[in-house]
Amino acid sequence: MLVDTLCSVAFYCQRCGQIEITDVPVFTGHGQQVLRCSHCGAEKAKLRFEPHSGLVIETACSVCGSKNRLVYPLRQLRGLRFEKVYCGTDHFELGYIGRWQDLAEFLDFNAAEYDALHPQDAYNFMERQQILLEAFNRLHDLAAEGDLLCPCGGHEFTADIAEDAIHLECTRCGSYAVIPARTPEDLRQLQPGCEVTFLRPDLIRNR
């Protein structure tokens, strides 16, 4: 039997949060395979096979902005069924690598488990992930355009992604804001001119 697939990968789109499984062919030549999101067209990862190294994956993390270079030797790939792929800087989950069936079963299980735990939730796990990442990117764009400012005048922030919100902290004064990122309506609020309420550190401590 001729095996023409090296492995399969599934990466979250760092722009919209969609995830899909893609086969990585054995015969990639000397070029590279660029994975793009079928939903929004954003680049998710670059893959290439180096004979002396193995499969090389280059992908970025939208949370910390770092570039990740991951190498999987051919010997490792042959026995690899399922493995999570993390950002090397902040350990943010970027996607998965392994065999198609194992990846599909994991993604289906995640979706089913989330639905079972949240039967009244109108948005499943994948949609929530999509909304969170889209909110993060919109906030990044607002800050880059100067439309996101702290009352102290600061315009640089650190950001943490929570279950259904983005936590911002001003690097200048430490003021704190929680941006809801649960529904499409929350996304519609993140437009130029939107109001973001920052709490001063002393007010947070006194609560």
C-alpha positions in Angstrom: 0.0 0.0 0.0 1.3 3.4 -0.9 1.1 5.9 1.9 0.9 9.5 0.6 0.1 11.3 3.8 2.8 12.2 6.3 0.4 13.2 9.1 -2.6 15.5 9.6 -2.7 18.8 11.4 -5.4 21.1 12.8 -4.6 24.6 13.8 -6.9 27.3 15.2 -7.1 30.3 12.9 -5.5 33.1 15.0 -7.9 35.6 13.3 -11.3 34.0 13.5 -10.9 30.9 15.7 -12.0 28.3 13.1 -10.3 25.0 13.1 -10.1 22.3 10.4 -8.1 19.2 9.8 -5.6 19.2 6.9 -3.5 16.3 5.5 0.3 16.9 5.1 1.5 15.0 2.0 4.7 13.0 2.0 5.9 14.3 -1.3 6.1 18.0 -0.6 9.2 18.6 -2.7 11.5 21.5 -1.7 8.7 24.0 -1.3 6.4 24.7 1.6 2.7 24.2 2.2 0.9 27.3 3.4 -2.2 26.5 5.5 -4.9 29.1 5.2 -8.3 29.4 7.0 -11.1 28.4 4.6 -13.4 30.8 6.5 -11.4 34.1 6.5 -8.3 33.3 4.4 -5.8 34.2 7.1 -2.6 32.2 7.2 -2.5 29.6 9.9 0.9 27.9 9.4 3.7 27.1 7.0 4.9 23.5 6.6 7.8 22.0 4.8 9.7 18.7 5.0 13.5 18.8 5.4 15.1 15.4 4.8 17.6 15.7 7.6 15.2 17.3 10.1 11.7 16.2 9.4 8.5 18.2 9.3 9.0 21.8 10.1 6.0 23.9 11.1 6.1 27.7 11.5 3.1 29.3 13.1 2.5 32.5 15.1 0.7 33.1 18.4 -1.8 36.0 18.3 -1.8 36.2 22.1 1.8 37.0 22.7 2.9 37.7 19.1 5.8 35.2 19.1 6.8 33.1 16.1 7.0 29.3 16.7 9.2 26.9 14.8 8.3 23.2 15.6 10.3 20.2 14.2 8.9 16.7 14.1 11.4 14.0 13.0 10.1 11.4 10.6 10.6 8.7 13.2 8.4 10.6 15.6 5.7 11.2 13.0 5.4 7.5 12.1 4.2 6.7 15.6 2.4 9.9 16.4 -1.3 9.5 16.8 -2.3 12.7 18.6 -0.4 15.6 20.2 -1.3 19.1 21.2 0.7 22.0 19.8 1.5 24.9 22.2 3.1 28.3 21.8 6.6 28.0 23.2 6.3 31.4 24.9 3.0 31.5 26.7 1.8 27.9 26.3 -1.3 29.0 24.4 -2.9 26.0 22.6 -2.4 26.5 18.9 -3.7 23.2 17.5 -3.0 19.5 17.1 -0.9 17.1 15.0 -1.3 13.3 14.5 -3.6 11.0 12.6 -6.8 12.3 10.9 -9.1 9.9 12.8 -7.6 10.7 16.2 -7.8 14.5 15.6 -11.4 14.3 14.3 -12.4 12.2 17.3 -10.8 14.7 19.7 -12.5 17.7 18.1 -15.9 15.9 18.1 -15.4 14.9 21.7 -14.6 18.4 22.8 -17.6 19.8 21.0 -19.9 17.1 22.5 -18.5 17.5 26.0 -18.9 21.3 25.9 -22.5 20.9 24.7 -23.2 18.4 27.5 -21.8 20.7 30.2 -23.6 23.8 28.8 -26.9 22.5 27.4 -28.5 25.9 27.5 -25.6 27.7 25.8 -26.6 29.0 22.4 -23.0 29.0 21.2 -20.9 25.8 21.1 -17.2 25.5 22.0 -15.8 26.3 18.5 -18.0 29.4 18.1 -16.9 30.7 21.5 -13.3 30.2 20.6 -13.9 32.1 17.4 -15.6 35.0 19.2 -12.7 35.2 21.7 -10.0 35.4 19.1 -11.9 37.8 16.9 -12.4 40.1 20.0 -8.7 39.9 20.8 -7.8 40.8 17.2 -10.3 43.7 17.2 -8.8 45.1 20.4 -5.3 44.8 18.9 -6.4 46.7 15.8 -8.1 49.4 18.0 -4.9 49.9 20.0 -2.8 50.0 16.9 -5.0 52.7 15.4 -5.0 54.8 18.6 -8.7 54.1 19.3 -8.0 52.3 22.6 -6.8 54.6 25.4 -6.5 54.4 29.1 -7.7 57.5 31.1 -4.1 58.1 32.1 -3.2 58.6 28.4 -1.6 55.2 28.1 -2.0 53.3 24.8 -0.1 50.1 25.5 -1.7 47.2 27.2 -1.1 43.6 28.3 -4.0 41.2 27.5 -5.1 37.9 28.9 -7.8 35.7 27.4 -10.3 34.3 29.9 -13.3 32.0 29.3 -15.6 34.6 27.9 -13.7 37.9 28.2 -10.5 39.7 27.4 -8.6 41.3 30.4 -6.6 44.4 29.6 -4.1 46.1 31.8 -2.5 49.4 31.1 1.3 49.1 31.2 1.6 52.8 32.2 -0.6 53.0 35.3 -1.9 49.4 35.9 -5.6 50.3 35.3 -7.7 47.2 34.5 -10.6 46.5 32.1 -12.7 43.4 31.4 -14.0 43.3 27.8 -16.9 40.8 27.3 -16.3 38.4 24.4 -19.2 35.9 24.6 -21.7 36.8 21.8 -21.7 38.4 18.4 -23.2 41.4 20.0 -20.1 41.8 22.1 -18.0 41.8 18.9 -20.3 44.5 17.4 -19.4 46.8 20.3 -15.7 46.7 19.5 -15.7 49.4 16.9 -13.7 52.7 16.6 -15.2 55.1 19.2 -16.3 52.4 21.6 -16.0 53.1 25.3 -13.9 50.8 27.4 -14.1 51.3 31.2 -10.8 51.1 33.0 -10.6 50.7 36.8 -7.7 52.2 38.7 -5.6 49.8 40.8 -6.6 51.5 44.0 -10.3 51.1 43.3 -9.8 47.4 42.4 -8.0 46.8 45.8 -10.7 48.6 47.8 -13.5 46.5 46.3 
